[in-house]
Structure formats: C-alpha cells, structure tokens
Amino acid sequence: MSEFFKLEKTSEDSKARAGKLYTEHGVIETPIFMPVGTQGTVKALDERTLKEVGSQIILGNTYHLYLRPGNDIMSKFGGLHKFMNWDRPILTDSGGYQVFSLKDLRKMSEKGVDFRSYINGSKHFFSPENVIETQRVLGSDIMMVLDECTDYPSEFKQAKDSADLSIRWAKRAKIALENSEPHYGHKQFLFGIGQGSMFPELRKDYINKMVDIEFDGYALGGLSVGEPAEIMYEMTDLSTDILPEDKPRYLMGVGTPQNILEGIDRGIDMFDCVMPTRNARNGQLFTSRGKINIRNAKYKYSDIPIDEELDCYASQNFSLGYLRHLFRANEILGLQLATQHNIAYYLWLARTAREKILSGEYRQWKREILDIYGRNEE
C-alpha cells in the first residue's frame, strides 16, 4: 500500500471502492468529485462557499493558468493555493485536453506541442518536461502527465500512434518529476493517464505500460469525448480490471450523476466535470428528485425549497419560485445559488456513495438514484 492511498473497503457485489488519499493539504475521502476551477476559481463560488458545501479538493487547469495569469505571477504569489486562498488539496490537469480541443491553434511533434494562445494568438510550447515545471510553479498536490487525447471515432492506427506517443511522453514526465523539486515545500504526486481510444487491446496494452512506469495514481483519459455511454463503461470496466488495487483511479471529465455512479460501480475513485457548474448557469439543477429546468413555467408559484435533502444553504433556504425569478430577471444571485446547489448535490452523491459502500448497500442505493433520474423527464 502506498503512503498516498489507503483502500478501506471494496463493495461485495461490485467493484465500488472506499478509500483515502493523504496529501499535505488534507485527507480526501473517496469516491470523490472534484469541482472544476479552471482559471483559479470555481465559477460563481468563493472558497468559503466551496468549503461549506463539502469540497475536499478542487481542480485547476494548467493550460489556462499558464496563459493567464502566467508562471511569473503564480510564482510571485507562492503558488495556486495562496493565489486563490484555498488551503485544501488541488489537482491540476496537464493541459493536454485543451490543446487537443483547439486543433486549429496547435501542431504536434515528438518534442511536444506548439500552439497559439486562444487569448491573443501568441506562440507557446508544451513539452512533458515544462508541463511538469508549470505544475511545480502552481504547487498542486496532484499533477498530471502531458498526453494526447484522440478524437472519437478514430482509426486504429491513429489511436495506436497517439497512445505510443503518450507513453513516451509519460516516461519523460516521470523523469522530469524525479529531476525536479517542489517549489513550496509540500509533496506533489504524479498521475499517469491511460489512452487507447475505444480499442480494448490498446487500452489494455497502454495501461500495462503505464503501470510499469509506476505513477502515484492512474487516470483514464480519452473518454467522455462523444462516445456512447455504454462504450465508456466498457472501457472503464476493462481498465479497472488491470489497474493496481493500491493506487487511486481517476475518470477524467465525467460526467452526469448516472455516469459517476456507474463509474464508481466499476472501481473508479475520482471524478471531475464542468457539468454541475455549466448547467447551473444555464438553469439546470441536479436534485434528489431528479433534474429540474428552473425556467420551466411550472415553478412560477413553487414555494418548495430547491432541495431540502442537501445540507446546503442555497438548497434549503431558497424556493424554486424565487430561483426561477432570479433567472428570468438575469440576476447574478441566481447563477450563484444554482451553482452552489449543483456542486453540493455532486458532493452529496460522492459522499453518500462512500457511505453505502462502507455499509454494503451501494448497488441497491445506486439503482434507486438511477431510477429517479430514469423517471425524470426534464
């Protein structure tokens, strides 16, 4: 068992796991959902509110923070924790997905990625080595290797060439980690990222090679990129069959409440997604009663709290009718309350999943939640 991760219990009727991650900024209980703070902020929420709703760890984006405010400013402030006044753990992604998604602005090579800033068109370069250095400057507790994410669908050769490149980059990232030191005195852990598109043989081969490099944890990348959910679940299932039991597993960029519960069922420990914050700003709430589109006219006179089941100030103290009014009036408070609620719901989902795993009731509880969302038509 590593000093970083302790596996406490595995569900008797599924691969669902409960564990703990130990970082110098705090202990993280898994399964865990990580709110996405792309540019040093979880949109519409301050750090006090994040703590109030139970956030144990947040995610920052290396690509965006490198471009703005930049490494010089981040270093001046002493890293991302101090910059944004957050004293709990932070995970930073490598920026690989952002580079992948901006195809017209980048050029791949063995050395790394040449790309132009989406902000002002200036030229930049990411390599496995300097991405590690940028994450040293950010001071995140968990860092990710630079990888290449393939399209869906992709040809077998394209997926294999991409996976092979990502493996070579992963080895370079591990060496860069070993040849550098943390900037702010706390230990930083490094995760490898499994690729291979939707080809089982590539996924298996890639994961075995990743495990041989020996990272502190392992992420599954290249999923939730447009493929049917059942294919994502299949790739997740076969991946967790191979991944070591004593290391944390992270399914990147996922997803809906249903996706998260199915991922947990298949042995995933960590999740992140912009869905709860983005959908909140568009008026969609995730609740214990299912999804709610708050602009719907049927909530016009509703004095029912957003969700009394959640231990969340916004959820318990504001009515659906009032929240609908705020959205129709384009009031900023509406975005804040909806975001606070959605993050609280996702954290409740992960926290309750952990409780049910520990009590041996995960599968039954999962079916109940999926049934609620299956009946919900909004």
VOTORLO-896323 format. One record per atom (N, C-alpha, C): residue in one letter; z, y, x. Coordinates in steps of 0.1 Angstrom, whole numbers, padded with zeros to 4 digits, always signed. Layout:
aZYX;...
END
This chain:
m+0000-0012+0008;m+0000+0000+0000;m+0000+0012+0009;s-0009+0022+0005;s-0009+0034+0014;s+0002+0043+0011;e+0005+0053+0020;e+0015+0063+0018;e+0011+0073+0007;f-0001+0073+0003;f-0007+0083-0006;f-0006+0078-0021;f-0008+0065-0023;f-0009+0060-0037;f+0000+0048-0039;k+0007+0048-0050;k+0015+0036-0053;k+0011+0031-0067;l+0006+0019-0068;l+0003+0013-0081;l+0015+0007-0087;e+0018+0012-0099;e+0030+0008-0106;e+0028-0004-0116;k+0018-0003-0123;k+0015-0014-0133;k+0001-0014-0137;t-0005-0026-0139;t-0018-0028-0145;t-0016-0035-0158;s-0024-0029-0168;s-0023-0034-0182;s-0026-0049-0182;e-0019-0057-0191;e-0021-0071-0192;e-0034-0075-0198;d-0040-0066-0207;d-0052-0070-0214;d-0064-0061-0211;s-0063-0054-0200;s-0074-0046-0195;s-0072-0043-0180;k-0081-0035-0174;k-0079-0031-0160;k-0072-0017-0159;a-0066-0012-0170;a-0060+0001-0170;a-0047+0000-0161;r-0046+0011-0153;r-0035+0012-0143;r-0027+0024-0144;a-0014+0023-0141;a-0005+0034-0139;a+0000+0035-0125;g-0001+0047-0119;g+0003+0048-0105;g+0008+0062-0102;k+0010+0065-0089;k+0014+0078-0085;k+0007+0082-0072;l+0003+0094-0071;l-0003+0100-0059;l+0008+0109-0053;y+0010+0108-0040;y+0020+0116-0033;y+0013+0126-0023;t+0014+0138-0027;t+0009+0149-0018;t+0021+0159-0015;e+0019+0167-0005;e+0029+0176-0001;e+0031+0188-0011;h+0022+0189-0020;h+0024+0199-0031;h+0029+0193-0044;g+0032+0180-0044;g+0038+0174-0056;g+0032+0160-0058;v+0039+0153-0067;v+0036+0139-0071;v+0027+0140-0083;i+0016+0132-0084;i+0007+0132-0095;i+0008+0118-0102;e+0011+0118-0114;e+0012+0105-0122;e-0002+0102-0128;t-0006+0090-0126;t-0019+0086-0131;t-0018+0076-0142;p-0028+0075-0151;p-0040+0083-0151;p-0038+0098-0153;i-0047+0105-0147;i-0046+0120-0147;i-0059+0127-0150;f-0059+0137-0158;f-0070+0146-0160;f-0068+0159-0152;m-0078+0163-0145;m-0078+0175-0136;m-0086+0186-0143;p-0079+0197-0148;p-0087+0208-0153;p-0095+0214-0142;v-0107+0219-0145;v-0117+0224-0135;v-0115+0239-0133;g-0111+0242-0121;g-0110+0256-0117;g-0121+0260-0107;t-0133+0260-0112;t-0145+0262-0103;t-0144+0272-0093;q-0140+0284-0097;q-0140+0296-0088;q-0126+0301-0085;g-0117+0292-0084;g-0103+0296-0082;g-0095+0299-0095;t-0101+0295-0106;t-0095+0298-0119;t-0100+0288-0129;v-0090+0283-0137;v-0094+0275-0149;v-0097+0286-0160;k-0110+0287-0164;k-0114+0298-0172;k-0105+0301-0184;a-0101+0313-0186;a-0092+0318-0197;a-0078+0315-0196;l-0073+0308-0185;l-0059+0304-0183;l-0054+0309-0170;d-0041+0313-0170;d-0034+0316-0157;d-0026+0304-0153;e-0021+0305-0141;e-0014+0293-0135;e-0001+0290-0143;r+0006+0300-0149;r+0018+0297-0156;r+0014+0289-0169;t+0004+0293-0176;t+0000+0285-0188;t-0004+0271-0184;l-0011+0269-0173;l-0015+0256-0168;l-0003+0247-0166;k+0007+0253-0161;k+0020+0245-0159;k+0026+0242-0172;e+0026+0251-0181;e+0033+0250-0194;e+0027+0238-0202;v+0014+0236-0200;v+0007+0225-0208;v+0007+0212-0200;g+0013+0212-0188;g+0015+0200-0180;g+0005+0197-0169;s-0003+0206-0165;s-0012+0204-0154;s-0005+0200-0141;q-0008+0188-0136;q-0002+0184-0123;q-0011+0187-0111;i-0024+0188-0114;i-0034+0190-0103;i-0046+0197-0109;i-0052+0206-0102;i-0065+0212-0107;i-0076+0210-0096;l-0088+0212-0101;l-0100+0210-0092;l-0106+0224-0089;g-0110+0226-0076;g-0117+0237-0071;g-0131+0233-0066;n-0140+0242-0066;n-0154+0239-0062;n-0157+0245-0049;t-0160+0236-0039;t-0163+0241-0025;t-0175+0250-0025;y-0186+0246-0032;y-0198+0253-0032;y-0196+0268-0037;h-0190+0269-0048;h-0188+0283-0054;h-0178+0291-0045;l-0167+0285-0041;l-0157+0292-0033;l-0162+0296-0019;y-0171+0288-0014;y-0177+0291-0001;y-0186+0303-0003;l-0194+0304-0014;l-0203+0315-0016;l-0195+0328-0020;r-0184+0326-0027;r-0176+0337-0032;r-0162+0333-0036;p-0152+0337-0029;p-0151+0349-0020;p-0156+0347-0006;g-0157+0334-0001;g-0161+0331+0012;g-0150+0326+0021;n-0153+0319+0032;n-0143+0313+0040;n-0134+0324+0047;d-0140+0335+0050;d-0132+0345+0058;d-0121+0351+0049;i-0124+0354+0036;i-0114+0359+0027;i-0104+0348+0024;m-0109+0336+0022;m-0099+0325+0019;m-0090+0322+0030;s-0095+0323+0042;s-0086+0321+0054;s-0076+0332+0055;k-0080+0344+0052;k-0071+0356+0053;k-0059+0354+0043;f-0062+0349+0032;f-0051+0347+0022;f-0043+0334+0024;g-0047+0326+0034;g-0039+0314+0037;g-0043+0302+0028;g-0055+0302+0023;g-0059+0290+0015;g-0059+0293+0000;l-0065+0283-0007;l-0066+0284-0021;l-0053+0284-0029;h-0043+0277-0025;h-0030+0277-0032;h-0025+0291-0032;k-0024+0298-0021;k-0018+0311-0021;k-0027+0321-0028;f-0040+0319-0026;f-0050+0329-0032;f-0049+0330-0047;m-0047+0318-0053;m-0046+0318-0068;m-0032+0316-0073;n-0022+0316-0064;n-0008+0314-0068;n-0005+0301-0075;w-0010+0290-0069;w-0009+0277-0075;w-0001+0268-0065;d+0011+0263-0068;d+0018+0256-0058;d+0018+0241-0060;r+0010+0236-0069;r+0008+0222-0072;r-0005+0217-0065;p-0008+0204-0065;p-0019+0199-0058;p-0033+0204-0063;i-0042+0204-0054;i-0056+0208-0057;i-0065+0198-0050;l-0076+0194-0058;l-0087+0186-0053;l-0099+0196-0052;t-0106+0195-0041;t-0119+0202-0040;t-0130+0192-0039;d-0141+0195-0047;d-0153+0186-0045;d-0161+0192-0034;s-0171+0185-0030;s-0178+0188-0017;s-0189+0198-0019;g-0193+0201-0032;g-0205+0209-0035;g-0218+0202-0036;g-0217+0189-0034;g-0229+0181-0034;g-0236+0181-0048;y-0228+0181-0058;y-0234+0181-0072;y-0241+0194-0075;q-0234+0205-0070;q-0240+0218-0073;q-0253+0220-0065;v-0254+0215-0053;v-0266+0215-0045;v-0277+0207-0052;f-0273+0195-0057;f-0282+0186-0064;f-0288+0193-0077;s-0280+0201-0084;s-0284+0206-0097;s-0293+0219-0095;l-0293+0224-0083;l-0301+0236-0080;l-0313+0233-0071;k-0322+0224-0077;k-0333+0219-0069;k-0342+0229-0063;d-0345+0239-0070;d-0354+0249-0066;d-0349+0258-0054;l-0336+0257-0052;l-0330+0265-0042;l-0325+0257-0029;r-0329+0245-0028;r-0324+0237-0016;r-0334+0228-0010;k-0332+0224+0002;k-0340+0214+0009;k-0331+0204+0017;m-0333+0191+0014;m-0325+0181+0020;m-0331+0177+0034;s-0322+0172+0043;s-0326+0166+0056;s-0315+0157+0060;e-0318+0150+0071;e-0307+0141+0077;e-0295+0150+0081;k-0298+0162+0086;k-0287+0170+0091;k-0278+0175+0080;g-0284+0178+0068;g-0276+0183+0057;g-0285+0190+0047;v-0281+0201+0041;v-0288+0207+0030;v-0290+0222+0033;d-0302+0227+0034;d-0305+0241+0034;d-0306+0246+0020;f-0299+0257+0016;f-0300+0262+0003;f-0299+0277+0002;r-0303+0282-0009;r-0301+0297-0011;r-0290+0299-0022;s-0283+0310-0020;s-0273+0313-0029;s-0279+0317-0043;y-0273+0311-0053;y-0277+0315-0067;y-0273+0329-0070;i-0264+0335-0062;i-0259+0349-0065;i-0269+0359-0060;n-0273+0358-0047;n-0281+0368-0041;n-0293+0363-0033;g-0295+0350-0033;g-0307+0344-0026;g-0305+0343-0011;s-0293+0346-0006;s-0291+0344+0009;s-0291+0330+0013;k-0295+0327+0026;k-0297+0314+0031;k-0283+0308+0036;h-0281+0295+0033;h-0269+0288+0038;h-0273+0274+0041;f-0263+0267+0048;f-0265+0253+0052;f-0252+0245+0050;f-0253+0234+0044;f-0241+0225+0043;f-0244+0212+0051;s-0235+0208+0059;s-0235+0195+0066;s-0223+0188+0062;p-0222+0175+0065;p-0210+0167+0063;p-0198+0173+0070;e-0201+0179+0082;e-0191+0184+0091;e-0186+0198+0086;n-0195+0207+0083;n-0190+0220+0079;n-0184+0221+0065;v-0188+0211+0056;v-0181+0210+0043;v-0167+0206+0045;i-0164+0197+0055;i-0150+0193+0058;i-0143+0206+0063;e-0149+0214+0071;e-0143+0226+0077;e-0140+0236+0065;t-0149+0237+0056;t-0147+0247+0045;t-0135+0242+0037;q-0134+0229+0035;q-0122+0224+0027;q-0109+0225+0035;r-0110+0225+0048;r-0098+0228+0056;r-0094+0242+0054;v-0104+0251+0053;v-0101+0265+0050;v-0095+0267+0036;l-0100+0260+0027;l-0095+0260+0013;l-0081+0254+0012;g-0078+0244+0021;g-0065+0238+0021;g-0062+0229+0010;s-0072+0223+0004;s-0069+0214-0008;s-0062+0202-0003;d-0055+0196-0012;d-0047+0184-0009;d-0056+0171-0008;i-0067+0172-0017;i-0077+0161-0017;i-0091+0167-0015;m-0098+0162-0004;m-0111+0167-0001;m-0121+0155-0004;m-0134+0160-0007;m-0144+0150-0010;m-0155+0151+0001;v-0162+0140+0004;v-0173+0140+0013;v-0185+0146+0007;l-0194+0151+0015;l-0207+0156+0010;l-0216+0144+0008;d-0222+0144-0004;d-0231+0133-0008;d-0243+0138-0015;e-0253+0129-0017;e-0265+0133-0025;e-0264+0126-0038;c-0265+0134-0049;c-0265+0128-0063;c-0279+0127-0067;t-0283+0115-0072;t-0297+0112-0076;t-0299+0116-0091;d-0311+0118-0095;d-0315+0120-0109;d-0313+0108-0117;y-0312+0110-0130;y-0314+0099-0139;y-0325+0102-0149;p-0335+0092-0150;p-0336+0080-0143;p-0342+0082-0129;s-0339+0073-0120;s-0345+0074-0106;s-0351+0060-0103;e-0361+0061-0094;e-0367+0049-0089;e-0358+0042-0079;f-0359+0029-0078;f-0350+0021-0069;f-0351+0026-0055;k-0363+0029-0049;k-0364+0033-0035;k-0357+0047-0034;q-0359+0056-0043;q-0353+0069-0042;q-0338+0068-0042;a-0332+0059-0051;a-0318+0057-0052;a-0312+0051-0039;k-0320+0041-0034;k-0315+0035-0021;k-0316+0044-0009;d-0327+0052-0008;d-0327+0061+0003;d-0316+0072+0002;s-0313+0076-0010;s-0303+0086-0012;s-0289+0080-0009;a-0287+0067-0013;a-0274+0061-0011;a-0272+0059+0004;d-0283+0055+0011;d-0282+0053+0026;d-0279+0066+0033;l-0285+0077+0029;l-0282+0090+0034;l-0268+0094+0032;s-0263+0091+0020;s-0249+0095+0017;s-0239+0087+0025;i-0242+0074+0028;i-0233+0066+0036;i-0233+0072+0051;r-0244+0076+0056;r-0244+0082+0069;r-0237+0095+0069;w-0238+0102+0059;w-0230+0115+0058;w-0215+0112+0057;a-0212+0102+0049;a-0198+0098+0047;a-0191+0095+0061;k-0198+0087+0069;k-0193+0084+0082;k-0191+0096+0091;r-0200+0105+0090;r-0199+0118+0097;r-0187+0126+0092;a-0185+0126+0079;a-0174+0134+0073;a-0161+0128+0078;k-0160+0115+0078;k-0147+0108+0083;k-0144+0112+0097;i-0155+0112+0106;i-0153+0116+0120;i-0149+0131+0121;a-0155+0139+0112;a-0151+0153+0112;a-0137+0155+0108;l-0132+0147+0099;l-0118+0148+0095;l-0109+0144+0106;e-0112+0134+0113;e-0104+0129+0124;e-0104+0138+0136;n-0115+0146+0137;n-0116+0156+0149;n-0111+0170+0145;s-0105+0171+0134;s-0100+0185+0130;s-0086+0184+0125;e-0080+0195+0123;e-0066+0196+0119;e-0065+0205+0106;p-0055+0202+0098;p-0052+0211+0086;p-0049+0225+0091;h-0053+0235+0084;h-0051+0249+0087;h-0037+0254+0083;y-0031+0248+0073;y-0019+0253+0068;y-0007+0244+0068;g-0008+0233+0076;g+0004+0225+0079;g+0006+0213+0070;h-0001+0213+0058;h+0001+0201+0049;h-0010+0191+0051;k-0007+0179+0048;k-0017+0168+0050;k-0028+0169+0039;q-0040+0166+0043;q-0052+0166+0034;q-0058+0152+0034;f-0060+0147+0022;f-0066+0133+0021;f-0081+0135+0018;l-0088+0124+0022;l-0103+0125+0020;l-0108+0113+0012;f-0116+0116+0002;f-0122+0105-0007;f-0136+0103-0003;g-0141+0091-0003;g-0155+0087-0003;g-0160+0088-0017;i-0173+0089-0018;i-0180+0089-0032;i-0190+0078-0032;g-0189+0069-0042;g-0199+0059-0044;g-0211+0063-0052;q-0223+0061-0047;q-0235+0064-0053;q-0243+0051-0056;g-0256+0052-0058;g-0264+0040-0061;g-0270+0040-0075;s-0270+0052-0081;s-0277+0054-0094;s-0272+0043-0104;m-0282+0037-0112;m-0278+0028-0122;m-0282+0013-0118;f-0283+0011-0105;f-0287-0002-0100;f-0275-0009-0095;p-0271-0020-0102;p-0258-0027-0098;p-0258-0032-0084;e-0269-0037-0078;e-0269-0041-0064;e-0267-0030-0055;l-0272-0018-0058;l-0270-0007-0049;l-0255-0002-0050;r-0250-0001-0062;r-0236+0003-0064;r-0227-0006-0056;k-0229-0019-0057;k-0220-0029-0050;k-0221-0027-0035;d-0233-0026-0030;d-0236-0025-0016;d-0229-0012-0011;y-0232-0001-0018;y-0227+0012-0014;y-0212+0012-0013;i-0205+0007-0024;i-0191+0007-0024;i-0185-0002-0013;n-0191-0013-0010;n-0186-0021+0001;n-0186-0014+0014;k-0197-0007+0016;k-0199+0001+0029;k-0189+0013+0029;m-0186+0019+0018;m-0176+0030+0017;m-0162+0025+0020;v-0159+0013+0014;v-0146+0007+0017;v-0144+0004+0032;d-0155+0000+0038;d-0154-0003+0052;d-0151+0009+0061;i-0155+0021+0056;i-0152+0033+0063;i-0137+0037+0062;e-0131+0032+0052;e-0116+0034+0050;e-0113+0049+0047;f-0115+0052+0034;f-0110+0065+0029;f-0097+0064+0022;d-0091+0076+0019;d-0078+0075+0013;d-0079+0072-0002;g-0091+0074-0008;g-0094+0071-0022;g-0109+0071-0024;y-0113+0066-0035;y-0128+0065-0038;y-0132+0070-0051;a-0142+0078-0051;a-0148+0084-0063;a-0161+0077-0067;l-0164+0077-0080;l-0177+0072-0084;l-0185+0085-0088;g-0196+0087-0081;g-0205+0098-0084;g-0218+0093-0090;g-0226+0103-0094;g-0239+0100-0099;g-0239+0093-0113;l-0227+0095-0120;l-0226+0090-0134;l-0224+0103-0142;s-0225+0101-0156;s-0224+0112-0165;s-0235+0123-0161;v-0247+0118-0158;v-0258+0127-0154;v-0270+0125-0164;g-0266+0120-0176;g-0277+0119-0187;g-0279+0104-0191;e-0273+0095-0184;e-0275+0081-0188;e-0267+0077-0200;p-0271+0067-0208;p-0263+0063-0220;p-0249+0059-0215;a-0239+0061-0224;a-0225+0058-0221;a-0223+0044-0217;e-0230+0035-0223;e-0228+0020-0220;e-0232+0017-0206;i-0242+0024-0201;i-0246+0022-0187;i-0235+0027-0177;m-0230+0039-0181;m-0219+0044-0173;m-0207+0035-0173;y-0204+0029-0184;y-0193+0020-0184;y-0195+0007-0176;e-0208+0003-0177;e-0212-0009-0169;e-0210-0007-0154;m-0215+0005-0149;m-0214+0008-0135;m-0200+0010-0131;t-0192+0016-0140;t-0178+0018-0137;t-0171+0005-0135;d-0173-0004-0145;d-0167-0017-0145;d-0170-0025-0132;l-0182-0026-0128;l-0186-0034-0116;l-0180-0027-0104;s-0179-0014-0104;s-0174-0007-0092;s-0159-0009-0090;t-0151-0009-0101;t-0137-0011-0100;t-0133-0025-0097;d-0143-0035-0100;d-0141-0049-0096;d-0140-0050-0080;i-0147-0041-0074;i-0149-0042-0059;i-0139-0032-0052;l-0136-0021-0058;l-0127-0011-0051;l-0113-0017-0048;p-0107-0013-0037;p-0094-0019-0034;p-0083-0015-0044;e-0074-0024-0047;e-0063-0021-0056;e-0054-0010-0052;d-0052-0009-0039;d-0042+0000-0034;d-0047+0014-0031;k-0058+0018-0036;k-0064+0032-0034;k-0067+0038-0048;p-0066+0051-0049;p-0069+0057-0062;p-0084+0057-0065;r-0088+0057-0077;r-0102+0057-0082;r-0105+0069-0091;y-0115+0076-0088;y-0118+0089-0095;y-0132+0088-0100;l-0134+0090-0113;l-0147+0090-0120;l-0150+0105-0122;m-0160+0110-0114;m-0163+0124-0113;m-0171+0129-0125;g-0166+0140-0131;g-0174+0147-0141;g-0173+0141-0155;v-0163+0133-0158;v-0162+0126-0171;v-0149+0130-0177;g-0150+0133-0190;g-0160+0134-0199;g-0154+0137-0212;t-0159+0130-0223;t-0153+0131-0236;t-0140+0123-0237;p-0132+0126-0247;p-0120+0117-0248;p-0123+0102-0248;q-0134+0099-0255;q-0138+0085-0256;q-0142+0079-0242;n-0149+0088-0234;n-0153+0084-0220;n-0140+0081-0212;i-0131+0090-0213;i-0119+0089-0205;i-0111+0077-0208;l-0109+0074-0221;l-0102+0062-0225;l-0109+0049-0220;e-0122+0049-0221;e-0130+0037-0217;e-0129+0036-0202;g-0129+0047-0195;g-0128+0047-0180;g-0115+0042-0176;i-0104+0046-0182;i-0091+0041-0179;i-0090+0026-0182;d-0096+0021-0193;d-0097+0007-0196;d-0103-0001-0185;r-0112+0006-0178;r-0120-0001-0167;r-0114+0001-0153;g-0102+0007-0152;g-0095+0008-0140;g-0096+0021-0132;i-0100+0032-0139;i-0101+0045-0133;i-0088+0052-0134;d-0084+0060-0124;d-0071+0067-0123;d-0073+0082-0125;m-0084+0088-0122;m-0085+0103-0121;m-0099+0107-0128;f-0098+0118-0135;f-0109+0124-0142;f-0110+0139-0141;d-0122+0145-0141;d-0123+0159-0143;d-0135+0162-0151;c-0136+0173-0158;c-0147+0176-0166;c-0146+0191-0171;v-0157+0198-0172;v-0156+0211-0178;v-0156+0211-0193;m-0158+0200-0199;m-0159+0199-0214;m-0148+0205-0222;p-0135+0203-0219;p-0125+0209-0227;p-0125+0224-0226;t-0128+0230-0215;t-0128+0245-0214;t-0141+0250-0219;r-0152+0244-0216;r-0165+0250-0220;r-0166+0249-0235;n-0163+0237-0241;n-0164+0235-0255;n-0154+0244-0263;a-0142+0246-0257;a-0132+0256-0263;a-0139+0269-0265;r-0146+0274-0254;r-0152+0287-0255;r-0163+0288-0265;n-0168+0276-0269;n-0179+0276-0279;n-0173+0272-0293;g-0160+0272-0294;g-0153+0269-0307;g-0151+0255-0311;q-0152+0246-0302;q-0150+0232-0305;q-0136+0227-0299;l-0128+0222-0308;l-0114+0217-0304;l-0114+0202-0304;f-0106+0197-0295;f-0103+0182-0295;f-0088+0181-0299;t-0086+0174-0310;t-0072+0173-0316;t-0068+0159-0319;s-0056+0157-0323;s-0051+0144-0326;s-0057+0139-0339;r-0064+0149-0347;r-0072+0145-0359;r-0087+0143-0356;g-0091+0145-0344;g-0105+0144-0340;g-0110+0157-0336;k-0123+0159-0336;k-0130+0171-0332;k-0130+0181-0343;i-0128+0194-0340;i-0129+0205-0350;i-0138+0216-0345;n-0147+0220-0353;n-0156+0232-0350;n-0150+0243-0358;i-0143+0252-0351;i-0134+0262-0357;i-0142+0272-0365;r-0155+0274-0362;r-0162+0283-0370;r-0166+0278-0384;n-0163+0266-0387;n-0166+0260-0400;n-0159+0267-0411;a-0166+0270-0422;a-0160+0278-0432;a-0148+0272-0439;k-0147+0259-0438;k-0136+0252-0445;k-0123+0255-0439;y-0122+0261-0427;y-0110+0265-0421;y-0106+0280-0424;k-0114+0286-0433;k-0112+0300-0435;k-0097+0303-0440;y-0092+0295-0449;y-0079+0297-0455;y-0069+0288-0450;s-0072+0280-0439;s-0063+0270-0435;s-0051+0276-0427;d-0039+0273-0432;d-0026+0278-0425;d-0020+0266-0417;i-0028+0255-0415;i-0023+0244-0407;i-0023+0248-0393;p-0013+0244-0385;p-0013+0247-0370;p-0025+0239-0364;i-0030+0244-0353;i-0041+0238-0346;i-0038+0223-0344;d-0026+0220-0339;d-0023+0205-0337;d-0008+0204-0334;e+0000+0201-0344;e+0015+0200-0342;e+0019+0189-0334;e+0010+0179-0331;e+0013+0167-0323;e+0015+0171-0309;l+0009+0182-0304;l+0010+0185-0290;l+0021+0195-0287;d+0028+0193-0275;d+0038+0202-0270;d+0031+0213-0263;c+0025+0222-0271;c+0017+0233-0266;c+0019+0245-0275;y+0022+0256-0269;y+0025+0268-0277;y+0013+0272-0286;a+0001+0272-0280;a-0011+0276-0288;a-0013+0266-0300;s-0011+0253-0297;s-0014+0243-0307;s-0004+0244-0319;q+0008+0247-0316;q+0019+0247-0326;q+0021+0260-0334;n+0017+0271-0327;n+0021+0284-0333;n+0010+0292-0339;f-0002+0287-0339;f-0013+0295-0345;f-0021+0286-0354;s-0025+0292-0365;s-0032+0284-0376;s-0047+0283-0373;l-0053+0273-0379;l-0067+0271-0378;l-0075+0284-0384;g-0069+0289-0395;g-0075+0301-0401;g-0075+0313-0392;y-0064+0315-0385;y-0063+0326-0376;y-0072+0324-0364;l-0073+0312-0359;l-0082+0310-0347;l-0096+0312-0351;r-0100+0307-0364;r-0113+0310-0368;r-0116+0325-0369;h-0107+0332-0374;h-0108+0347-0375;h-0111+0353-0361;l-0103+0348-0351;l-0105+0354-0337;l-0119+0351-0332;f-0124+0339-0335;f-0138+0336-0330;f-0148+0344-0337;r-0146+0346-0350;r-0156+0353-0358;r-0156+0368-0354;a-0144+0373-0349;a-0143+0387-0345;a-0145+0389-0330;n-0149+0378-0323;n-0152+0378-0309;n-0140+0384-0301;e-0128+0380-0305;e-0116+0384-0298;e-0113+0374-0286;i-0110+0380-0275;i-0108+0372-0263;i-0096+0362-0265;l-0086+0366-0273;l-0075+0357-0275;l-0079+0343-0281;g-0090+0343-0289;g-0095+0331-0294;g-0099+0321-0284;l-0106+0326-0273;l-0110+0318-0262;l-0098+0312-0254;q-0088+0321-0253;q-0076+0317-0246;q-0068+0306-0253;l-0066+0308-0266;l-0059+0298-0274;l-0066+0285-0275;a-0079+0286-0277;a-0087+0273-0278;a-0087+0266-0265;t-0088+0273-0254;t-0088+0266-0241;t-0075+0260-0238;q-0064+0268-0240;q-0051+0263-0238;q-0049+0250-0246;h-0053+0250-0259;h-0051+0238-0267;h-0059+0226-0261;n-0072+0228-0258;n-0080+0217-0254;n-0075+0211-0241;i-0071+0219-0231;i-0065+0214-0219;i-0052+0206-0222;a-0044+0212-0231;a-0032+0204-0235;a-0035+0191-0241;y-0046+0190-0249;y-0050+0178-0255;y-0054+0167-0245;y-0063+0172-0235;y-0067+0162-0225;y-0056+0157-0216;l-0046+0166-0213;l-0035+0162-0205;l-0026+0153-0213;w-0025+0156-0226;w-0017+0146-0235;w-0024+0133-0235;l-0037+0132-0236;l-0044+0120-0237;l-0041+0111-0224;a-0042+0118-0212;a-0039+0110-0200;a-0025+0106-0199;r-0016+0115-0203;r-0002+0112-0202;r+0003+0101-0212;t-0003+0101-0224;t+0000+0091-0233;t-0006+0077-0229;a-0018+0078-0223;a-0024+0066-0218;a-0015+0059-0208;r-0009+0067-0199;r+0000+0062-0189;r+0012+0055-0196;e+0018+0062-0206;e+0029+0056-0213;e+0026+0043-0219;k+0014+0042-0225;k+0010+0030-0232;k+0007+0019-0222;i+0002+0022-0211;i+0000+0012-0200;i+0014+0006-0196;l+0023+0015-0194;l+0036+0011-0189;l+0044+0003-0200;s+0041+0005-0213;s+0048-0002-0223;s+0040-0014-0228;g+0028-0016-0222;g+0020-0028-0226;g+0012-0026-0239;e+0010-0014-0243;e+0003-0011-0256;e-0010-0004-0255;y-0016-0004-0243;y-0028+0005-0241;y-0039+0002-0250;r-0044-0011-0250;r-0056-0014-0258;r-0055-0011-0273;q-0043-0013-0279;q-0041-0010-0293;q-0042+0005-0295;w-0035+0012-0287;w-0035+0027-0288;w-0049+0032-0286;k-0056+0027-0276;k-0070+0032-0274;k-0078+0030-0286;r-0077+0018-0292;r-0085+0016-0304;r-0082+0026-0315;e-0069+0029-0317;e-0065+0039-0327;e-0072+0053-0324;i-0072+0057-0312;i-0078+0070-0309;i-0093+0070-0311;l-0099+0059-0306;l-0114+0058-0308;l-0117+0057-0323;d-0109+0051-0331;d-0111+0050-0345;d-0111+0064-0351;i-0101+0073-0347;i-0100+0086-0352;i-0113+0094-0348;y-0118+0093-0336;y-0130+0100-0332;y-0142+0094-0338;g-0142+0081-0341;g-0153+0075-0348;g-0155+0079-0362;r-0144+0082-0369;r-0144+0087-0383;r-0148+0101-0384;n-0145+0109-0373;n-0146+0123-0374;n-0161+0127-0373;e-0165+0136-0382;e-0179+0140-0383;e-0182+0153-0377;e-0173+0161-0373;e-0176+0174-0368;e-0181+0174-0354;
END
